[in-house]
Amino acid sequence: MSFWNWGFLLFILFSLNSSLTLSDSDPITQQQLDQVSSLPGQSFNLDFSHYAGYVTVNEESGRALFYWLTQATEDPASKPLVLWLNGGPGCSSIAFGMAEEVGPFHVNKDGKSVYLNPYSWNTVANLLFLDSPVGVGYSYSNTSEDIRSNGDKRTAEDALQFLLNWLERFPEYKGRDFYLTGESYAGHYVPQLSQAIVRYNKANTGSPINIKGYMVGNALTDDYSDHVGLFQFMWAAGLISDQTYKKANELCDKESFIHPSPECERITDIAYDEMGDIDAYSIFTPTCTGNGVTKRLRRKWHRVGHIGQSYDPCTEQHSIAYFNLPEVQNALHAYHFNSSKTWVTCSGVVGMYWQDSPISVLDVYQELISSGLRIWMFSGDTDAVIPTASTRYSIDALNLTTISPWRAWYEDGQVGGWTQKYEGLTFVTVRGAGHEVPLHKPKQALSILKSFLAGTSMAPFEQVIESKIDSASQQVNSF
């Protein structure tokens, strides 16, 4: 290498080191460094800014969580901040929430480019994705043992620390209305993090986190209710035999979803063998064939929060290709990732070594309902992992007073699902959606978010009629 090339290399290293040193003491500078100018395979212009990078949550062990913020498409300063978390435990919010569900950037079939999602949740809010805990997606730790010692408690603690540190980097969001959302095993993450925030706010006056509420979809909530509802759904849908249904209820009714007994796991394997090669996360849509995905999902069914398939059942494969591209990682400032050195949608190591997982978070719900948070639960009704029946049993166990009885809600003149409002909680089902509601029914999912943020009920049939009358009147008046 010539002297000029060595000098140029030293200049780049010095500049990078100076930037990193400056950013350590200057959060605003780090915000500027985190801005994403463009994505590989992006053939369109944007009307919003987005940022991606790392926030250290534990200096001693070197734990750092990866985030991706997409600001609202219109007037972001007036919009709330919404955090999205995927579950697993061990699955990436970038892989699923961003790339195939609620995010603005979805990955094309070529695995090399992206397109804009017209039903992205950043059309109504500033949308923050977090790969949590360490070992998931691009998030990492300098202490390798951290990857094998994750659990619910530390995940909530690290996520709280992330928010506090992130708000120092993005002070314009301090005090902004803040909501948490997620699905599946985020049925633990979201209420537990909400609880941690509420308790932190009580102990720290003037907290920068202005939490208003949370919403979870097809959420793992209570192991007993989730098991009872699961096998009831399988049997009622004609997926399993009478004998397996009875045996599963006997062997699994008191079992952990994350660490089931060998007996419960064996009868569950039998149940999924009886189902055949269908996608348990969306029983009426086609599977992604030819790559072993279906078999793997059936054998790892209890690692909930994984894939829900839609018209393109291979969306996960597109993400795997895209987020492993070096140019994509450079664009997102993702210079570290999990111990495999390969980006994966869900970490088997994180899931395998998961530590504490309480059998129920209903006690957390009771505490947070009393605190006055706005709490919504939604459920795709074709999911055979955490089905609608499971969520209904969990809600029933809370013994809440009904405010508005069970009724249909509408989208584009058609039944979008059903809803019931309780004192302290609203439940919404989505007709024809699987485990990942925003993947299967993106427009309906966006409508749910809008109603949740506004604190209004889902549209009843009367509103549909009024909307049609107004539309007809406008057409008449235009003549």
Disulfide bonds with the S-S distance in Angstrom:
Cys91-Cys346 2.03
Cys252-Cys264 2.14
Cys288-Cys314 1.99
